[in-house]
Structures are given as structure tokens and as C-alpha cells.
Amino acid sequence: MNLALFDLDLTLLPIDSDHAWGEFMLGLGWVDAATFRAGNDAFYAAYRAGRLDIVAYIAFATAPLRDRSAAELVEARQRFMREVVTPALR
């Protein structure tokens, strides 16, 4: 059996996709800009320092998604892939 593993962020993409998704949600108006950006940046800094509380981060990052319809989520994902991820592909 063959297995191939890929590291997406800062390898195949020159961005951190989690942090970029948070910034993308700002543009969608799904979150309070100042509050969310501060939290998103703090979690990213903790991740980079090897101190990320993954449970707290998941709760934070998914909170804006919980009250969205499936159609809204699919459209947002498609836009994110088209507008952020695809242009960043190396």
C-alpha cells in the first residue's frame, strides 16, 4: 500500500488556510471585525508558538458557522476556494 501525505499550509500554499478563512469570514460580515480578528490573530500566534489550545480554537473558529444554512456554507467555501486558495496555489 502507498501513502502520500501533504502539508497544505506554508508548503503547497504560501498562506495559513485556517487564518485566511477567518479573514475571509470578516469580509463576508459573518463576524465582528475587531473582536474576531484579535482572536484569530491570537490563536494563530499560539499555533506558531506550539501552544494552540485546539479545543478552544475549534469552538472559536466554528462559532460563526453554526447558525448558517448549508447553502450559505457551500457558497462561502466555493468563494474561499476560488478567491483565496486557488490564487495561492504554487
JOHU-V234634 format. One record per helix or strand of 3 or more residues. SS is the DSSP state (a for helix, b for strand). FROM is the first residue (numbers start at 1). LEN is the number of residues. If there is no record, write none. Layout:
# JOHU-V234634
SS&FROM&LEN + SS&FROM&LEN
This chain:
# JOHU-V234634
a&17&12 + a&33&16 + a&54&10 + a&70&19
